[in-house]
Amino acid sequence: MPENEITGKAFDFKLLKRVLRYVKPYRGLFAATGLLTIVLAVLGPLRPWLIQYTVDHAIITPRPSLLLNLTLLLIGLLLLEGALQFVETYSANKVGQLVIRDLRNEVFQKITGFKLKYFDRTPIGRLVTRAVSDIETISEIFSQGILVIIGDVLKLIVVVGFMFYTSWQLTLFSLIPIPILIVATIVFKNYIKRAFREVRNAVSALNSFVQEHITGMNVVQIFNREQREYKRFKTINEEHKKAHIKTVWANAVFFPIVEILSAASIALLVWWGAKSVISGDTTPGGLVAFILYIYMLFRPIRQLADKFNVLQMGMVSGERVFKVLDTDAKIENEGTISRSEPMKGHVKFSNVYLAYMDEDYILKDLSFEIQAGETGAFVGATGAGKTSVINLIARSYEFQKGSIEIDNHSIRDYTLTYLRKNVGIVLQDVFLFSGSVLDNITLRNNSIPKEKVIEAAKLVGAHEFIMRLPGDYDFNVRERGAMLSVGQRQLLAFIRAYVYNPSILILDEATSSVDTESETLIQQAIDVITKGRTSIIIAHRLATIQNADKIFVLDRGKLIESGNHRELMNRGGEYKKLVDLQFSEVE
């Protein structure tokens, strides 16, 4: 369903039922809260009845002792109601928080299992909205929505029951404005559903825009796009304001209608009730009780509309969250091979085709083989398909035709956990999380001791620069490793790959964005971490792969040449042209 599509339903019981499934582990607490809601719905209307009895039997006919006892009873009833209200509110909010905790865990787990293709077409800000603010709104279904609505409906039923018991004539007379109120409520709830959907869409658009532009602030500033992007932001923000104004307008129209109808009902009641008291058909206490009942009648109706707003907002958010949960973008994980020993690392592609969109193939009929322990390098112009090869080996994307084998087994026969445990990737754009150097190397894997990390850092040649940092291995690199240079981030990625000890190591343009000094360190690190394992290198600087066992030259997704450096140079084909061109640029 498109992001801004409207279902047309004012209320979706199927969706509510799905939300309530998450209450199942806490059904005891939820049931106790519901019971308290019922008790409170009965206790509230008891007060006007007691006041009626007090007026008729202890005030009109003065009976001081009875008046004192009834007053103490009223005070006790109020204290009991207040205590139960506290417990009910606390319990309802607790249920809501428990539900959204479980739901948020499920959503995050679902997101982490999506194919990378899903993230290519879905704004990150939208997913953040789903996992944070939308789920937070769902909690209000429990704390301010469904239980409160049930309680108000029960209170209405009890109040009307007490009114009919006291005087059916006055009851019918005072309920004259109710049909108008029912029609207004139906119109209001239909309008507010659409308005709330627009609000959530606007919030999602704002989050996506802000997240994207803060992440890319460097580009915005370098190209003097501040004012243009500010104008775009103002437009999106204006849409957000308009969406909220619609909800404000609905509330501004509806709630005064409720107050006017309430006042009209009381005015009619006072006029007719006074006549009934004079004629003796109604007691003075009955008239006082009826006025209190009217307040009790219209207050829940007003709250019903208010809480229905909350429920509608929660339902709209729930619909969006469940859309993420229902998305079929998970990587197939039906493999059964999962061994305790590591892979050998024999990689074989046979007639592989890969398309990211429809049948627009990026890789076409690609076949190659890298023996266990060999180093294979891929070269070619930008867009030749080099990065697509490593995406397939890690199963970040799925190929459409052909076969990929590792150690003579289809790559899809391995469990994802076992496959990715044996495949390590060092990307050109190294991603570091906000946290310490040690945490970014181990990724908080407690099975990797600090001693092993230090040993790996020394082998890779990064220990010296780490020790110069304030706090050495406990130094906080900040978001995306902003406190480190490109070369330093690259070295940390090498240490990370080394301590995880993969059978197949993939290096994607590992030296393309660093200075000469850092390149020397990185090249030494590459020699260390590639030793004794299958290594696949995507090379930008061709001088770094001259010792590779096999070099594969790609052009527009096809393999056009393969061999070692000497063989390809002697052949005088595309590889030699690339080498000559690069060295001539250096000169």
C-alpha positions as CSV (number, residue, x, y, z in Angstrom):
1,M,0.0,0.0,0.0
2,P,1.4,3.4,-0.9
3,E,2.6,5.6,1.9
4,N,-0.2,8.1,1.6
5,E,-3.1,5.8,0.7
6,I,-6.2,6.0,2.8
7,T,-8.1,2.9,3.6
8,G,-11.4,4.6,3.9
9,K,-12.2,2.8,7.2
10,A,-13.0,5.0,10.2
11,F,-12.1,2.2,12.4
12,D,-10.3,-1.1,11.6
13,F,-11.2,-3.9,14.1
14,K,-8.9,-6.3,12.3
15,L,-6.0,-4.0,12.9
16,L,-7.0,-3.5,16.5
17,K,-7.2,-7.2,17.0
18,R,-3.6,-7.5,15.7
19,V,-2.4,-4.9,18.1
20,L,-4.1,-6.7,21.0
21,R,-2.2,-9.9,20.2
22,Y,0.9,-8.3,21.7
23,V,-1.0,-8.1,25.0
24,K,-1.2,-11.9,25.3
25,P,2.0,-12.3,27.4
26,Y,0.6,-9.7,29.8
27,R,-3.1,-10.7,29.7
28,G,-3.2,-11.0,33.5
29,L,-2.2,-7.4,34.0
30,F,-4.4,-6.3,31.1
31,A,-7.5,-8.1,32.6
32,A,-6.9,-6.6,36.0
33,T,-6.7,-3.2,34.5
34,G,-10.0,-3.9,32.6
35,L,-11.6,-5.0,35.8
36,L,-10.5,-1.7,37.5
37,T,-12.0,0.2,34.6
38,I,-15.4,-1.5,35.1
39,V,-15.3,-0.9,38.9
40,L,-14.5,2.8,38.3
41,A,-17.3,3.1,35.7
42,V,-19.8,2.0,38.5
43,L,-18.2,4.0,41.4
44,G,-18.5,7.4,39.6
45,P,-22.3,7.4,39.1
46,L,-22.8,6.3,42.7
47,R,-21.8,9.8,43.9
48,P,-24.9,11.7,42.4
49,W,-27.2,9.0,43.8
50,L,-25.6,9.5,47.3
51,I,-25.9,13.3,46.9
52,Q,-29.6,12.8,46.0
53,Y,-30.2,10.7,49.1
54,T,-28.3,13.2,51.2
55,V,-30.4,16.2,49.9
56,D,-33.7,14.4,50.3
57,H,-33.1,12.7,53.6
58,A,-30.5,14.7,55.5
59,I,-30.9,18.3,54.3
60,I,-34.5,18.9,53.3
61,T,-35.4,17.1,56.5
62,P,-32.5,18.1,58.7
63,R,-30.8,15.1,60.2
64,P,-27.2,16.2,61.3
65,S,-25.9,12.7,62.3
66,L,-27.1,11.2,59.0
67,L,-25.6,14.2,57.1
68,L,-22.2,13.6,58.8
69,N,-22.2,9.9,58.0
70,L,-23.2,10.4,54.4
71,T,-20.5,13.1,54.0
72,L,-17.9,10.8,55.4
73,L,-19.2,8.1,53.0
74,L,-18.8,10.4,50.1
75,I,-15.3,11.4,51.1
76,G,-14.4,7.7,51.5
77,L,-15.9,7.0,48.0
78,L,-13.8,9.8,46.5
79,L,-10.6,8.5,48.1
80,L,-11.3,5.0,46.9
81,E,-12.0,6.2,43.4
82,G,-8.8,8.2,43.4
83,A,-6.7,5.3,44.5
84,L,-8.2,2.9,42.0
85,Q,-7.8,5.6,39.3
86,F,-4.1,5.8,40.1
87,V,-3.7,2.0,39.9
88,E,-5.7,1.7,36.7
89,T,-3.7,4.5,35.0
90,Y,-0.4,3.0,36.1
91,S,-1.3,-0.5,34.9
92,A,-2.7,0.7,31.6
93,N,0.5,2.7,30.9
94,K,2.7,-0.3,31.9
95,V,0.8,-2.6,29.5
96,G,1.3,0.0,26.8
97,Q,5.1,0.2,27.4
98,L,5.5,-3.6,27.6
99,V,3.7,-3.9,24.3
100,I,5.7,-1.3,22.4
101,R,8.9,-2.7,23.9
102,D,8.1,-6.1,22.3
103,L,6.8,-4.5,19.1
104,R,9.9,-2.3,18.7
105,N,12.2,-5.3,19.2
106,E,10.3,-7.2,16.6
107,V,10.4,-4.3,14.1
108,F,14.1,-3.8,14.6
109,Q,14.8,-7.5,14.2
110,K,12.7,-7.4,11.0
111,I,14.6,-4.4,9.6
112,T,18.0,-6.0,10.3
113,G,16.9,-9.1,8.3
114,F,15.9,-7.1,5.2
115,K,17.8,-7.3,1.9
116,L,20.0,-4.3,1.1
117,K,17.7,-3.7,-1.9
118,Y,15.0,-2.7,0.5
119,F,17.2,0.1,2.0
120,D,18.1,1.2,-1.5
121,R,14.5,2.3,-2.1
122,T,13.3,3.2,1.4
123,P,14.4,6.5,3.1
124,I,16.1,5.9,6.4
125,G,14.1,8.6,8.1
126,R,10.9,6.8,7.3
127,L,12.2,3.6,9.0
128,V,13.3,5.7,12.0
129,T,9.8,7.1,12.3
130,R,8.3,3.6,12.2
131,A,10.6,2.2,14.8
132,V,10.5,5.1,17.2
133,S,7.6,7.7,17.0
134,D,5.0,5.5,15.3
135,I,5.5,2.7,17.9
136,E,5.4,5.2,20.7
137,T,2.0,6.4,19.5
138,I,0.7,2.8,19.6
139,S,1.3,2.7,23.3
140,E,-1.4,5.3,23.7
141,I,-4.0,2.8,22.5
142,F,-3.6,1.2,25.9
143,S,-2.8,4.1,28.1
144,Q,-5.3,6.6,26.7
145,G,-7.3,4.7,24.1
146,I,-9.2,1.4,24.3
147,L,-9.5,1.0,28.1
148,V,-10.5,4.6,28.6
149,I,-13.1,4.2,25.8
150,I,-14.5,1.0,27.3
151,G,-14.6,2.7,30.7
152,D,-16.4,5.8,29.3
153,V,-18.9,3.6,27.5
154,L,-19.6,1.6,30.6
155,K,-20.0,4.8,32.6
156,L,-22.5,6.1,30.1
157,I,-24.5,3.0,30.4
158,V,-24.5,3.1,34.2
159,V,-25.3,6.8,34.3
160,V,-28.3,6.4,31.9
161,G,-29.4,3.5,34.1
162,F,-29.3,5.6,37.2
163,M,-31.2,8.4,35.4
164,F,-34.0,6.1,34.3
165,Y,-34.2,4.6,37.8
166,T,-34.5,8.2,39.2
167,S,-37.0,9.5,36.7
168,W,-37.7,8.2,33.2
169,Q,-39.5,11.4,32.2
170,L,-36.6,13.6,33.1
171,T,-34.2,11.2,31.4
172,L,-36.0,11.2,28.1
173,F,-36.3,15.0,28.2
174,S,-32.6,15.5,29.0
175,L,-31.5,13.1,26.2
176,I,-33.1,15.2,23.4
177,P,-29.7,16.7,22.2
178,I,-28.0,13.2,22.1
179,P,-29.0,12.3,18.5
180,I,-27.4,15.5,17.2
181,L,-24.3,14.6,19.2
182,I,-24.1,11.1,17.8
183,V,-24.2,12.5,14.2
184,A,-21.5,15.0,15.0
185,T,-19.3,12.3,16.5
186,I,-19.6,10.1,13.5
187,V,-18.7,12.9,11.1
188,F,-15.8,13.9,13.4
189,K,-14.3,10.5,13.7
190,N,-14.3,10.0,9.9
191,Y,-12.7,13.3,9.3
192,I,-10.1,12.9,12.1
193,K,-8.9,9.6,10.7
194,R,-7.9,11.2,7.4
195,A,-6.4,14.1,9.2
196,F,-4.3,11.9,11.4
197,R,-3.0,9.9,8.4
198,E,-1.9,13.1,6.8
199,V,-0.1,14.1,10.1
200,R,1.8,10.8,10.2
201,N,2.8,11.1,6.5
202,A,4.0,14.7,7.2
203,V,6.0,13.6,10.2
204,S,7.6,10.8,8.2
205,A,8.5,13.2,5.4
206,L,10.1,15.6,7.9
207,N,12.1,12.9,9.5
208,S,13.4,11.6,6.2
209,F,14.4,15.1,5.0
210,V,16.1,16.1,8.2
211,Q,18.0,12.8,8.6
212,E,19.2,12.8,5.0
213,H,20.3,16.4,5.0
214,I,22.1,16.3,8.4
215,T,24.0,13.2,7.1
216,G,24.9,15.0,3.9
217,M,25.5,18.4,5.4
218,N,29.0,18.5,4.0
219,V,27.6,18.3,0.5
220,V,24.9,20.9,1.2
221,Q,27.5,23.4,2.5
222,I,30.2,22.8,-0.1
223,F,27.8,23.4,-3.0
224,N,26.1,26.4,-1.3
225,R,22.7,24.6,-1.1
226,E,21.8,26.0,2.4
227,Q,19.1,28.4,1.2
228,R,17.6,26.1,-1.5
229,E,17.4,23.2,1.0
230,Y,16.0,25.6,3.6
231,K,13.2,26.5,1.1
232,R,12.5,22.8,0.5
233,F,12.4,22.2,4.2
234,K,9.9,25.1,4.7
235,T,7.6,23.6,2.1
236,I,7.7,20.2,3.8
237,N,7.2,21.9,7.2
238,E,4.3,23.9,5.8
239,E,2.6,20.6,4.8
240,H,3.2,19.3,8.3
241,K,1.6,22.4,9.8
242,K,-1.4,22.2,7.4
243,A,-2.0,18.5,8.4
244,H,-2.0,19.5,12.1
245,I,-4.2,22.4,11.5
246,K,-6.8,20.0,10.1
247,T,-6.9,18.1,13.4
248,V,-7.0,21.3,15.4
249,W,-9.9,22.6,13.2
250,A,-11.9,19.3,13.8
251,N,-11.3,19.6,17.5
252,A,-12.2,23.3,17.6
253,V,-15.5,22.6,15.9
254,F,-16.5,19.4,17.6
255,F,-15.8,20.1,21.3
256,P,-17.7,23.4,21.4
257,I,-20.7,21.6,19.9
258,V,-20.5,19.1,22.8
259,E,-20.4,21.9,25.3
260,I,-23.3,23.8,23.7
261,L,-25.4,20.6,23.7
262,S,-24.4,19.9,27.3
263,A,-25.5,23.4,28.3
264,A,-28.7,23.1,26.3
265,S,-29.5,19.8,28.0
266,I,-28.9,21.2,31.5
267,A,-31.1,24.3,30.6
268,L,-33.9,22.1,29.5
269,L,-33.5,19.9,32.5
270,V,-33.6,22.8,35.0
271,W,-36.7,24.2,33.3
272,W,-38.6,20.9,33.2
273,G,-37.2,19.7,36.5
274,A,-38.3,22.8,38.4
275,K,-41.8,22.2,37.2
276,S,-41.6,18.6,38.3
277,V,-40.3,19.5,41.8
278,I,-43.1,22.1,42.2
279,S,-45.7,19.5,41.1
280,G,-44.2,16.9,43.3
281,D,-43.2,14.5,40.5
282,T,-39.5,14.8,41.4
283,T,-37.7,15.5,44.6
284,P,-35.2,18.4,45.0
285,G,-32.4,15.8,45.5
286,G,-33.5,14.1,42.2
287,L,-33.1,17.4,40.3
288,V,-29.6,18.0,41.8
289,A,-28.6,14.4,41.0
290,F,-29.9,14.8,37.4
291,I,-27.8,17.9,36.8
292,L,-24.7,16.0,38.0
293,Y,-25.7,13.0,35.8
294,I,-25.9,15.4,32.8
295,Y,-22.3,16.5,33.5
296,M,-21.3,12.8,33.9
297,L,-23.2,12.0,30.7
298,F,-21.6,14.6,28.4
299,R,-18.1,14.4,29.9
300,P,-17.6,10.8,28.8
301,I,-19.0,11.6,25.4
302,R,-16.5,14.5,25.1
303,Q,-13.8,12.3,26.4
304,L,-14.9,9.5,24.0
305,A,-14.2,11.8,21.1
306,D,-11.0,13.0,22.6
307,K,-9.8,9.4,23.3
308,F,-11.0,8.3,19.9
309,N,-8.5,10.9,18.5
310,V,-5.8,9.1,20.4
311,L,-7.0,5.7,19.3
312,Q,-7.2,6.8,15.7
313,M,-3.6,8.1,15.8
314,G,-2.5,4.8,17.4
315,M,-4.4,2.8,14.7
316,V,-2.8,4.9,11.9
317,S,0.6,4.4,13.4
318,G,-0.1,0.7,13.9
319,E,-1.1,0.3,10.2
320,R,2.2,1.8,9.2
321,V,4.3,-0.3,11.6
322,F,2.6,-3.5,10.5
323,K,3.3,-2.5,6.9
324,V,7.0,-2.8,7.8
325,L,6.4,-6.1,9.6
326,D,4.4,-7.5,6.6
327,T,7.1,-6.5,4.0
328,D,8.5,-9.5,2.3
329,A,12.0,-8.3,1.9
330,K,13.8,-10.8,4.0
331,I,16.8,-12.7,2.7
332,E,15.9,-16.4,2.1
333,N,17.6,-18.5,4.8
334,E,16.6,-22.0,4.0
335,G,20.2,-23.4,3.9
336,T,21.0,-26.3,6.2
337,I,24.8,-26.4,6.1
338,S,26.3,-25.1,9.3
339,R,29.5,-26.6,10.5
340,S,31.8,-26.0,13.4
341,E,34.9,-25.9,11.3
342,P,35.6,-22.9,9.0
343,M,35.2,-23.0,5.2
344,K,38.2,-23.7,3.0
345,G,37.3,-20.8,0.7
346,H,37.0,-22.3,-2.8
347,V,34.7,-19.8,-4.7
348,K,33.1,-20.6,-8.1
349,F,30.7,-18.5,-10.2
350,S,29.0,-20.2,-13.1
351,N,27.0,-18.2,-15.7
352,V,25.7,-15.7,-13.0
353,Y,23.3,-12.9,-13.9
354,L,22.4,-10.1,-11.4
355,A,19.9,-7.3,-11.8
356,Y,19.0,-4.8,-9.1
357,M,15.9,-3.7,-11.1
358,D,13.7,-6.0,-13.2
359,E,15.9,-7.5,-16.0
360,D,18.4,-4.7,-16.2
361,Y,21.4,-7.0,-15.6
362,I,24.5,-5.6,-14.0
363,L,26.4,-8.9,-14.2
364,K,25.9,-11.0,-17.3
365,D,26.9,-14.6,-17.7
366,L,29.8,-14.2,-15.2
367,S,32.0,-17.3,-14.6
368,F,35.2,-17.5,-12.7
369,E,36.9,-19.6,-10.0
370,I,39.2,-18.8,-7.1
371,Q,40.9,-21.8,-5.3
372,A,41.1,-21.9,-1.6
373,G,43.9,-19.8,-0.3
374,E,44.3,-17.8,-3.6
375,T,44.1,-14.1,-4.0
376,G,41.7,-12.9,-6.8
377,A,41.5,-9.3,-7.9
378,F,38.8,-7.6,-9.9
379,V,39.5,-4.5,-12.0
380,G,37.5,-2.5,-14.4
381,A,36.0,0.9,-15.0
382,T,33.4,2.4,-12.7
383,G,30.1,0.5,-13.1
384,A,31.8,-2.6,-14.5
385,G,30.2,-4.7,-11.7
386,K,33.1,-5.2,-9.3
387,T,31.2,-4.3,-6.1
388,S,28.2,-6.4,-7.3
389,V,30.4,-9.5,-7.2
390,I,31.2,-9.1,-3.5
391,N,27.5,-8.3,-2.8
392,L,26.6,-11.7,-4.1
393,I,29.3,-13.6,-2.1
394,A,28.0,-12.1,1.2
395,R,24.4,-12.6,0.0
396,S,23.6,-9.0,0.5
397,Y,21.8,-9.2,-2.9
398,E,20.4,-12.3,-4.7
399,F,21.3,-13.3,-8.3
400,Q,18.7,-14.3,-10.8
401,K,20.4,-16.9,-12.9
402,G,23.4,-19.2,-12.7
403,S,25.0,-20.6,-9.6
404,I,27.6,-19.6,-7.0
405,E,29.4,-22.3,-5.0
406,I,31.7,-22.2,-2.1
407,D,33.6,-25.4,-1.3
408,N,31.5,-27.2,-4.0
409,H,28.2,-26.3,-2.3
410,S,25.6,-23.8,-3.5
411,I,25.9,-20.6,-1.5
412,R,22.2,-20.9,-0.8
413,D,22.7,-24.2,0.9
414,Y,24.6,-22.5,3.8
415,T,22.9,-20.9,6.7
416,L,23.3,-17.1,6.6
417,T,25.0,-17.1,10.0
418,Y,27.6,-19.7,9.0
419,L,28.2,-18.0,5.6
420,R,28.7,-14.5,7.0
421,K,30.8,-15.9,9.8
422,N,33.3,-17.1,7.1
423,V,33.1,-14.1,4.8
424,G,34.7,-10.8,6.0
425,I,34.4,-7.6,4.1
426,V,36.5,-4.4,4.4
427,L,34.6,-1.6,2.4
428,Q,36.1,1.5,0.9
429,D,33.7,3.6,3.0
430,V,34.4,2.2,6.5
431,F,31.4,2.6,8.9
432,L,32.2,3.0,12.6
433,F,29.6,3.3,15.3
434,S,29.7,5.9,18.1
435,G,31.7,4.1,20.8
436,S,35.2,3.1,21.7
437,V,37.9,1.8,19.4
438,L,37.6,-1.6,21.1
439,D,33.9,-1.8,20.7
440,N,34.2,-0.9,17.0
441,I,36.7,-3.7,16.4
442,T,34.9,-6.4,18.4
443,L,31.4,-5.1,17.7
444,R,30.7,-5.8,21.4
445,N,31.4,-9.5,20.9
446,N,32.5,-10.6,24.4
447,S,34.1,-13.8,23.1
448,I,36.9,-11.7,21.5
449,P,39.3,-10.7,24.4
450,K,41.1,-7.4,24.4
451,E,44.5,-9.2,24.2
452,K,43.6,-10.7,20.9
453,V,42.6,-7.2,19.6
454,I,45.9,-5.7,20.7
455,E,47.8,-8.6,19.1
456,A,45.9,-8.1,15.8
457,A,46.5,-4.3,16.0
458,K,50.2,-4.8,16.3
459,L,50.3,-7.3,13.3
460,V,48.3,-4.9,11.2
461,G,50.4,-1.9,12.2
462,A,47.7,0.1,14.0
463,H,48.6,-0.4,17.6
464,E,51.0,2.6,17.7
465,F,48.4,5.2,16.4
466,I,45.7,3.7,18.7
467,M,48.0,4.1,21.8
468,R,48.5,7.8,20.9
469,L,44.7,8.4,21.1
470,P,43.3,9.8,24.5
471,G,42.2,6.6,26.3
472,D,43.8,4.4,23.6
473,Y,41.4,1.5,23.0
474,D,38.7,3.2,25.0
475,F,38.8,6.3,22.9
476,N,35.3,7.3,21.6
477,V,35.5,7.6,17.8
478,R,32.1,9.4,17.7
479,E,29.4,8.9,15.1
480,R,30.7,7.3,11.9
481,G,34.3,7.6,13.2
482,A,34.4,11.3,12.8
483,M,37.4,11.7,15.2
484,L,39.7,9.5,13.0
485,S,41.2,10.0,9.5
486,V,40.2,7.9,6.5
487,G,43.4,5.8,6.8
488,Q,42.9,5.2,10.6
489,R,39.3,4.1,10.0
490,Q,40.5,1.7,7.3
491,L,43.1,0.2,9.7
492,L,40.4,-0.4,12.3
493,A,38.4,-2.2,9.7
494,F,41.3,-4.5,9.0
495,I,41.7,-5.3,12.6
496,R,38.0,-6.0,12.8
497,A,38.3,-8.4,9.9
498,Y,41.4,-10.1,11.3
499,V,40.0,-10.8,14.8
500,Y,36.9,-12.3,13.3
501,N,39.2,-14.6,11.2
502,P,37.1,-15.2,8.1
503,S,37.9,-17.9,5.6
504,I,37.2,-15.5,2.7
505,L,38.3,-11.9,2.9
506,I,37.0,-9.3,0.6
507,L,38.7,-5.9,0.3
508,D,36.7,-3.2,-1.6
509,E,38.9,-0.4,-2.9
510,A,40.8,-0.5,0.4
511,T,43.5,2.0,-0.6
512,S,41.6,4.3,-3.0
513,S,40.9,7.2,-0.6
514,V,44.0,7.5,1.4
515,D,47.3,9.3,1.3
516,T,50.6,7.7,0.3
517,E,51.8,7.2,3.9
518,S,48.5,5.6,4.9
519,E,48.5,3.5,1.7
520,T,51.9,2.0,2.7
521,L,50.5,1.0,6.1
522,I,47.4,-0.3,4.6
523,Q,49.3,-2.3,2.0
524,Q,51.3,-3.9,4.8
525,A,48.1,-4.7,6.7
526,I,46.6,-6.3,3.5
527,D,49.7,-8.5,3.3
528,V,49.2,-9.6,6.9
529,I,45.4,-10.3,6.9
530,T,45.3,-12.0,3.4
531,K,47.9,-14.5,4.3
532,G,46.6,-18.1,4.4
533,R,43.1,-17.3,3.4
534,T,41.1,-16.8,0.2
535,S,41.2,-13.1,-0.6
536,I,39.1,-11.1,-3.1
537,I,40.4,-7.6,-3.8
538,I,38.6,-4.9,-5.8
539,A,41.4,-2.7,-6.9
540,H,41.4,0.9,-7.9
541,R,45.2,1.3,-7.7
542,L,46.4,-1.5,-9.9
543,A,49.9,-1.5,-8.4
544,T,48.4,-3.0,-5.3
545,I,47.3,-6.2,-7.0
546,Q,50.3,-7.2,-9.1
547,N,51.0,-10.2,-6.9
548,A,47.5,-11.5,-7.0
549,D,47.1,-15.2,-8.2
550,K,44.3,-14.3,-10.5
551,I,43.1,-10.9,-11.9
552,F,39.7,-10.6,-13.5
553,V,38.9,-7.7,-15.8
554,L,35.2,-6.7,-16.0
555,D,33.5,-4.5,-18.5
556,R,29.8,-3.7,-18.3
557,G,29.1,-6.8,-16.2
558,K,31.0,-9.3,-18.3
559,L,34.4,-11.0,-17.8
560,I,36.6,-10.0,-20.7
561,E,40.0,-11.1,-19.4
562,S,41.6,-13.2,-16.6
563,G,45.0,-14.3,-15.6
564,N,47.9,-13.1,-13.5
565,H,49.6,-9.8,-13.9
566,R,52.4,-11.0,-16.2
567,E,50.0,-13.0,-18.4
568,L,47.7,-10.1,-18.8
569,M,50.5,-7.6,-19.6
570,N,51.9,-10.0,-22.2
571,R,48.5,-10.4,-23.7
572,G,48.3,-6.7,-24.4
573,G,44.6,-6.4,-23.9
574,E,42.3,-4.3,-21.7
575,Y,44.2,-4.9,-18.5
576,K,47.4,-3.6,-20.0
577,K,45.6,-0.5,-21.3
578,L,44.3,0.2,-17.7
579,V,47.8,-0.3,-16.2
580,D,49.4,1.9,-18.8
581,L,46.8,4.6,-18.4
582,Q,47.1,4.7,-14.6
583,F,50.9,4.8,-14.6
584,S,50.8,7.6,-17.3
585,E,48.5,9.6,-15.0
586,V,50.9,9.1,-12.1
587,E,53.8,10.3,-14.2
